[in-house]
Amino acid sequence: MIKRKFYLEKIVKLIDTEDIKVITGVRRCGKTVLLKQIIDELENRGIASENIIYMSFESSKYKNIRNDDDLDEFIFSKTNNLNGKIYLLFDEIQKVKNWEVSLNSYRVDLECDIYITGSNSQLLSGELATLISGRYISINMLPFSFKELIQYYDEMHEKIDEIKLFEQYLSYGGFPGLLNYENEEKEKYLYDLYSTIVLNDILYKNKVKDLDLLERLMEFMISNIGKLFSANSISKYIKNENRKTTPHTIINYMDYARNAFIFYQIKRENIKQKRKLLISDKYYLVDSGFYFIFNGSTQRNWSQLLENIVFLELIRQGYSITIGKIQDLEVDFVCRKANQIKYIQVSQSILDENTRKREFKSLEKISDSYPKYVISMDSFDFSANGIIHLNIIDFLKSENF
């Protein structure tokens, strides 16, 4: 079992706090493994195994628990004769109808510490937020980062070539399950996982009627990560293929895909005027492996993939992100955390002088003194005029950017 130290360390600090710990993230990113590692931590602290109740609602073992009454009956029967604090760990709890009501009652009626996972961002909307407002802490989980992959091979005592490992990460992404397969099997794993998410977490969950339209939209969005588009522009594009749709339908389908954590939507801002721009956004993938499904090695846009990987590392490190506009130029990422602001450009290579001038020009237009970076695959340092140039592998390996 691969330890997810980055997330486990966050959770361990929250053990025995009153807040419900909510772990969200795309299917198969490692949420179940993280719950089991929390159980290991509890047992290492001397918690009796009978005081730890773990339930996975994707297991047939709990197929008869379909609503809050079923869940309450099971939990109270298990806890009636127990002494001391009870630890409740519920995996994919959104499958239980009215689960929010049960969790709220456990907080009142039991001495307990609660952990839940879910593969849909709507887990924290609606009734849960109302019932336990201010009483939960949410942790969004991602597939492996490049740094986690390095740590994995270190723990396996396997020698690795970091450049080759990065090339694999760039192509196949970081879903933990990939470690069980050779390269030729990885594409099938990714396609099967992608299909499962589209069918179970988008189509069935939201009662989508037009699978063909959904699949075409997903393919378009995946192939156009990091590019500006809107529901209107996609609707026109699809209509040109002689398919019927409306911007409203496209917006709904895009929301469903975001709720399943396949995409992150990023707004734009005017840097000089410090205001959000309402027209056209960018979307980034939860993992670059899904890009591989629709764009083979001959069709891949490496700059798109690099930008996506940098984006994922930034949100992993806790930054909120917008796309910057300065005059008629664009800054790939405006990153904020606490009182920090950082500006970032991403390029495959800036060896070419014209490319280098273009990437630096946007940052040079920004008049404030916050740090500015260009990240590329180049090993030579092109830092100049107060703008810091970083090699992407060094950036991905950094503990705190």
C-alpha positions, 0 to 999 in steps of 0.5 A: 500500500503506497503511503500518501504522505502529503495528504496523510500528514494533513489528516493526522493533524485533524484526528480527534478534532470535532470537524468532519473530515471530508476527502474529495477527488476524482475516482481512483485517485487514492481516497480509499487507500488514504482512509485505510492509512488513517485506520493504520494511524489510529491503530498505531495510537492504540485505538481498539479495532472495534471502535473503528468502523469503516464502510465502503458503499461501493462494496456489496457488503453494504448493498442493503444500506440505501438511506439514513435509516438503514445507516443509523440502524447499522451504526447504533447496533455496532456502537451500543456497547462500546466504550470510548470514542468511536471513529467512523470512516465512510467511503463514497458516502454519497451513495446513501440517501440522506446521509447528511442527516445521519452524520449530523445526528452522530455528531450530537448523539455519539462521541465520535470522529468522522471521516468521509470520502466522495467522488463528486464536488457536490458532496459539500453542497446543499444540505450537508453545508446547511446542517454542519456549516463550519463543522467540516474540513475539506481536503481535495485529493489528486492523483500522484504528483511527480514528487510522490512518484519519486518517493514511491520508487525511493521507498521501493529502493529502485533506481530511477532516471528522473528524466525518463520518469518525467516523460512517463508522467507527462504521457500517462499521468499519476493515477496510482493504479498505473503502477500495476501495469506496463506501458502497453497496458497503461492506455487500457487502464486509463481508457477504462477508468475514463469510461467508468467516470463518464458513465457512472459519475456523469451520465447515470448520476445526472441522467444525461440523455445524449451520450454521443453529445457528452462524449463529443464535448468531453473529447473537445475539452480534453483536447483543448485544455489550457485554451480559451473557450465558452459554452457558446463557442463549443455549441457553435463548433458542435452545431457545425458538425450537424449536431443539435445542442444549445449553450444551456445544455453544454453548460450543464454537461460541463458542470457535470464533468467539473463535479466529477473532478475531471476538469478544473475551470479557471477564470480570467482577470485583468491584472492592471485593473484587478477585476475578473473577466466574464467572457471565456475561461480555461479548463485543465484536466485532473490528470494528464493521462486522460489527454493521452487517450484522445491524443496519441504520441503524434498528436500531443501538444507538449506545451498544453501538457506541461501547462496542465502539470504546472497547474496541478502542482500549484493547486496541490500546493494550495494556490488559487489561480486565475489566468492573467490579462495584461494589455493584449498579452496573457499570463498563464497563471496568477497564483494567490496564497495567503498574502502571496501573489506569483505570476507564471509563464509555462513554455516547452522551451525558451531556447529560441530567442523569439520564444524567450522574448514572447514569454518574458514580455507578458511578465515584464509588463506587470508593474508590481514587485511580486515574483515572476517565473518562467517554467520550461523543460530547459536545463540552462538558466535564462533568468533575466530582468528580475524574472526567474527561470525554472526547470520544470522537474526542479519546480515539481520536486520543490517542497514549497514553491 
